[in-house]
Amino acid sequence: MKYSSTHKRKVRGELVHDDISKKNIELKRKSEDTKKQEELKRKNPEEIEEVTRKEVESVYLTPKIENFVETKSVKNIENRVKLWLNTGYPVHIIGPTGCGKTTVAMHVAKELGHPVVWINGDEQITTTDLIGGYSQVETESLRDKYIHNVFKSKDIVKANWVDNPLTLACRYGYTLVYNEFSRTRADANNILLSVLAEGILELPTKSVDEDRYVKVHPNFNLILTSNSVEYAGVHRPQDALLDRTIGIYMDFYDFNTEVKIIKAHTGISHYEARDIVKVVRALREKLPEAQKPGTRAGIMVARGIMASDKHDIEDKNQFYIDILATKVKNPTDLHEKQKLINEILKS
C-alpha cells in the first residue's frame, strides 16, 4: 500500500511545527485580512457599487477621439448639440456617411462631464442588447460521499442580471451615444419611447418579483447618429420616437475644414491635402447621394499616398479608384467611375 502524507511534517532533526516567528507572521496576515473585511462591511454601499460600475463600464469601451479638429463650422454644430442636450432633449445627428457625425457625438459627450457608454446599431441588435439580461447562470452542486452506494445531489442555480448600455445610462446618469441608430430595427428601439416620454425604463426581461422599472437619472443624456434615408440598411424609426428628439442634419464640412482634418489625421502636406479634397468634392458633385465620398475617404487616400513609397506604387491615382470600388455594382460601373476620376484628376 502506497503511503501519501496528509500534512507537511518534516523529519530527521527538523521542526515538525512552525517556529514562533512564522506563527507571528501568519497571525499578522490573518489579522490584516480580517481588518480589510471589516472595513469593507463598514463602507458605504454606494462606494462598493462604484467599484462594480467601473468594472461594468470597462466592457462598453467608447471610441477614442484623436486629432479632433475644431473650426468655426465644427464649433457651430457642437454648440447646437450642447444647447439641446442642456435643454433636456435627446439629439439625433443625421447625415451622409463619412461626414464626421460620430466624431462630433463622442466629442460633445466627453465634454458633458459624465461617463459615456456606447452602442453601435445594426440589424441584429435586440432590446436585450440595449437593456441587459441574465447573462450568467451559476450552478453549485453538493455531493454526499460518506455513505457507501448512496449518491446525494443538490443543485443550486443562480441567475445574474447584467445591465447593458441603456440601463447603465438611465440608472446612473451617463451619456449614451447610440451610433448608427437607424440601422437597428424599429421594434428593438421601442424601449426608448418610455424613457423619453415618461422618464421610466422598463426591464421586461426581469422576473415578476424583481424591480422591473428604473427611474431615469436627471443627468441622463442621449445622442443618436444615423445615415440619411438614401443609404442601404437604414430603418425608419417610429414617428413617436422622432417627435421626442431634436434632429440636427450634418452635411459635409467646408473645404478648409476638410483640409485641416485630413492633415491632422495623416500628417500629409497642406498642398497634397488640398489636392485630395478637391478631387473628393468634385466626385461628390458627380455621384448619387449614397455614393458620395466623405471626409473619411479623403483620409484613406492620404494614408495610402503616405504609405505608397514603401510599397513601390507609382500610380497614386489608383487610390481613389480603390476606395470608391467598395460601392460599385459591377465591372461596368467600376469602369465608369475610373473614367470619372481620371477626368477630374486631369482637369
C-alpha positions in Angstrom: 0.0 0.0 0.0 1.4 3.4 -1.0 1.6 6.0 1.7 0.8 9.6 0.9 1.3 12.2 3.5 -1.6 14.4 4.7 0.5 17.2 6.1 3.8 19.0 5.7 5.5 17.2 8.6 9.3 17.3 8.5 11.6 14.6 9.9 15.2 13.8 10.6 16.0 16.5 13.1 13.9 19.3 11.6 11.0 21.0 13.4 7.6 19.4 12.9 5.7 22.6 13.7 6.3 26.2 12.6 8.6 28.2 14.8 7.2 31.3 16.7 8.4 33.8 14.1 6.5 32.1 11.3 3.4 31.8 13.5 3.6 35.5 14.2 3.8 36.4 10.5 0.8 34.1 9.8 -1.3 35.6 12.6 -0.4 39.2 11.4 -1.5 38.3 7.9 -4.8 36.9 9.1 -5.4 39.9 11.3 -4.9 42.3 8.3 -7.3 40.2 6.2 -9.9 40.4 8.9 -9.5 44.2 9.2 -9.9 44.6 5.4 -13.1 42.6 5.5 -14.5 44.6 8.4 -13.6 47.9 6.6 -15.4 46.7 3.5 -18.5 45.9 5.6 -18.5 49.4 7.2 -18.1 51.1 3.8 -21.0 53.0 2.2 -22.8 50.6 -0.2 -22.5 53.3 -2.9 -18.7 53.1 -2.6 -18.8 49.3 -3.2 -21.3 49.8 -6.0 -18.9 52.3 -7.6 -16.2 49.6 -8.0 -18.7 47.3 -9.7 -19.8 50.1 -12.0 -16.3 50.8 -13.1 -15.8 47.1 -13.9 -19.0 47.0 -16.0 -18.2 50.3 -17.8 -14.8 48.8 -18.9 -16.8 46.3 -21.1 -18.5 49.1 -23.0 -15.4 50.8 -24.4 -16.1 54.0 -26.2 -14.0 55.0 -29.3 -11.1 57.4 -28.6 -11.4 60.7 -30.5 -8.0 61.6 -31.7 -6.8 64.6 -33.7 -10.1 66.4 -33.3 -10.2 69.5 -35.4 -12.3 72.4 -34.3 -13.1 75.1 -36.8 -15.9 77.6 -36.9 -18.2 75.2 -38.8 -17.4 72.3 -36.4 -17.9 74.5 -33.3 -21.3 75.6 -34.7 -22.6 72.0 -34.8 -21.1 71.3 -31.3 -22.9 74.3 -29.8 -26.2 73.3 -31.3 -25.9 69.8 -29.9 -24.9 71.0 -26.4 -27.8 73.6 -26.4 -30.5 71.0 -26.9 -28.9 68.4 -24.6 -28.7 71.1 -21.8 -32.4 71.9 -22.5 -33.2 68.3 -21.7 -33.8 66.9 -25.2 -32.0 63.9 -26.9 -30.2 64.9 -30.1 -30.4 62.9 -33.3 -27.5 63.7 -35.7 -28.3 62.8 -39.3 -26.1 63.0 -42.3 -24.2 61.2 -45.1 -21.6 58.6 -44.3 -18.1 59.8 -43.5 -19.1 63.4 -42.7 -18.0 63.2 -39.0 -21.2 62.5 -37.1 -19.7 60.0 -34.7 -16.7 62.2 -34.0 -18.9 65.2 -33.1 -21.2 63.0 -31.0 -18.3 61.5 -29.0 -16.5 64.8 -28.5 -19.7 66.5 -27.2 -20.4 63.5 -25.0 -17.0 63.7 -23.4 -17.3 67.4 -22.8 -20.6 67.0 -20.8 -18.5 65.7 -17.9 -20.4 62.4 -17.3 -19.3 58.9 -18.0 -20.1 57.8 -21.6 -21.4 54.4 -22.7 -21.7 53.4 -26.3 -23.6 51.0 -28.6 -23.3 50.5 -32.3 -26.6 49.8 -34.1 -27.1 47.1 -36.7 -29.7 44.6 -38.0 -29.1 42.1 -35.2 -29.5 44.4 -32.2 -32.3 43.5 -29.9 -34.0 45.1 -26.9 -31.9 42.8 -24.7 -28.7 44.3 -26.2 -29.9 47.7 -25.0 -31.2 47.0 -21.5 -29.4 43.8 -20.4 -30.4 40.3 -19.3 -29.4 37.2 -17.4 -26.1 36.7 -19.0 -24.6 34.2 -16.5 -26.1 31.2 -14.7 -24.0 29.7 -11.9 -24.6 26.1 -10.8 -23.4 24.8 -7.4 -23.5 21.1 -6.7 -23.3 19.2 -3.4 -22.4 15.6 -3.3 -22.7 13.2 -0.3 -19.8 10.7 -0.4 -19.9 9.4 3.1 -22.5 6.6 2.7 -21.5 3.7 0.5 -23.6 3.2 -2.6 -25.6 6.3 -1.8 -25.4 9.3 -4.1 -27.0 12.5 -3.0 -27.1 15.6 -5.2 -28.3 19.1 -4.6 -28.1 21.8 -7.4 -28.4 25.5 -6.7 -28.9 27.7 -9.8 -28.2 31.4 -9.6 -29.1 33.8 -12.4 -27.1 37.0 -12.6 -28.6 40.2 -14.2 -26.2 42.4 -16.1 -27.1 46.0 -17.2 -26.4 46.9 -20.8 -25.6 50.4 -22.0 -29.2 51.9 -22.0 -29.9 50.7 -18.4 -26.5 51.9 -17.2 -27.1 55.3 -18.6 -30.6 55.6 -17.3 -29.7 54.3 -13.8 -26.6 56.3 -13.2 -26.9 59.4 -15.3 -24.4 58.5 -18.0 -24.4 59.8 -21.6 -25.4 57.2 -24.1 -24.1 57.5 -27.7 -26.2 55.3 -29.9 -24.2 55.2 -33.2 -25.9 54.0 -36.4 -29.3 54.2 -34.6 -31.3 53.8 -37.8 -29.6 50.6 -38.7 -31.4 48.9 -35.8 -34.9 47.6 -36.4 -37.7 49.9 -35.1 -39.1 47.2 -32.8 -35.8 46.9 -30.9 -35.8 50.6 -30.2 -39.4 50.8 -28.9 -37.9 50.6 -25.4 -36.7 54.2 -25.8 -40.2 55.6 -26.0 -41.0 55.2 -22.3 -37.5 56.6 -21.4 -38.1 59.8 -23.4 -41.9 60.2 -22.8 -42.3 59.1 -19.1 -38.7 59.1 -17.8 -39.1 55.4 -16.9 -37.2 52.4 -18.3 -39.0 49.1 -18.1 -37.0 45.9 -18.0 -39.4 43.4 -19.5 -37.0 40.5 -19.3 -36.7 40.7 -15.5 -38.8 38.3 -13.4 -42.0 39.5 -11.7 -40.5 39.5 -8.1 -37.7 41.8 -9.2 -37.5 45.6 -9.7 -38.6 45.9 -13.3 -38.6 49.7 -13.5 -35.8 52.2 -13.5 -36.4 55.9 -13.0 -34.3 57.8 -15.5 -31.5 59.8 -13.8 -31.7 63.6 -14.3 -28.2 63.6 -15.7 -29.1 61.1 -18.4 -28.3 62.2 -22.0 -28.9 60.5 -25.3 -27.1 61.2 -28.6 -28.2 59.3 -31.7 -26.4 59.2 -35.0 -27.9 58.0 -38.3 -27.2 58.0 -42.0 -29.6 59.7 -44.4 -32.6 57.5 -45.6 -30.9 57.1 -49.0 -28.4 54.6 -47.7 -28.9 50.9 -47.7 -29.8 49.2 -44.4 -31.5 52.2 -42.9 -34.7 51.5 -41.0 -37.1 54.4 -40.5 -37.6 55.0 -36.7 -41.1 55.4 -35.2 -42.6 58.9 -35.6 -43.5 58.9 -31.9 -39.8 58.5 -31.1 -38.6 61.0 -33.7 -41.1 63.6 -32.3 -39.3 63.4 -28.9 -35.8 64.1 -30.3 -34.1 67.1 -31.9 -32.9 66.4 -35.4 -29.7 68.1 -36.5 -28.7 67.5 -40.1 -25.0 67.5 -40.6 -23.6 67.8 -44.1 -20.0 67.6 -45.3 -17.7 70.2 -43.9 -16.4 73.2 -45.9 -13.2 73.0 -48.0 -10.8 74.4 -45.4 -12.1 72.3 -42.6 -11.7 69.1 -44.6 -8.2 70.0 -45.5 -7.3 70.5 -41.8 -9.0 67.2 -40.8 -7.0 65.2 -43.4 -3.8 66.9 -42.3 -4.4 66.3 -38.6 -5.2 62.6 -39.2 -2.4 61.7 -41.6 0.4 64.3 -41.4 0.3 64.8 -45.1 1.4 68.2 -46.5 -1.0 71.0 -46.8 -0.8 71.1 -50.7 -1.4 67.4 -51.0 -4.3 67.6 -48.6 -5.8 70.4 -50.7 -5.5 68.3 -53.9 -7.2 65.3 -52.2 -10.1 67.5 -51.0 -10.5 69.0 -54.5 -10.9 65.5 -56.0 -13.2 64.2 -53.3 -15.5 67.3 -53.5 -15.6 67.0 -57.3 -16.6 63.4 -57.1 -19.5 64.4 -54.7 -20.9 66.6 -57.4 -21.0 63.8 -59.9 -22.1 60.8 -57.9 -25.5 59.8 -56.4 -26.2 60.7 -52.7 -25.4 57.2 -51.3 -22.1 57.0 -53.2 -20.7 60.4 -52.4 -17.2 60.0 -50.7 -16.9 61.6 -47.3 -14.1 63.2 -45.4 -13.2 59.7 -44.2 -12.5 58.7 -47.8 -10.1 61.6 -48.1 -8.2 60.5 -45.0 -7.9 57.0 -46.5 -6.5 58.3 -49.8 -4.0 60.4 -47.8 -2.8 57.4 -45.8 -2.4 55.4 -49.0 -0.3 58.2 -50.5 1.8 58.4 -47.4 2.5 54.7 -47.5 3.0 54.3 -51.2 6.7 54.8 -51.2 7.2 51.8 -49.0 5.1 49.6 -51.4 6.5 50.7 -54.7 3.2 52.1 -56.1 3.7 54.7 -58.8 0.1 55.4 -59.9 -1.2 57.2 -56.8 -4.5 58.0 -58.7 -5.4 54.3 -58.2 -6.1 55.0 -54.5 -9.2 57.0 -55.4 -10.5 54.1 -57.5 -9.7 51.5 -54.8 -11.7 53.5 -52.2 -14.7 54.1 -54.4 -14.7 50.4 -55.6 -16.5 49.4 -52.4 -19.7 50.9 -53.7 -19.7 49.7 -57.3 -22.4 47.4 -58.7 -20.4 45.7 -61.4 -17.3 46.0 -63.6 -19.1 48.4 -66.0 -19.9 50.7 -63.1 -16.3 50.5 -61.9 -15.0 51.4 -65.4 -17.3 54.5 -65.5 -16.0 55.6 -62.1 -12.4 55.1 -63.3 -13.1 57.4 -66.3 -14.8 60.0 -64.0 -11.8 60.0 -61.6 -9.3 60.3 -64.4 -11.2 63.3 -65.9 -11.3 65.0 -62.6 -7.6 64.5 -62.0 -6.7 65.8 -65.4 -8.8 68.9 -65.1 
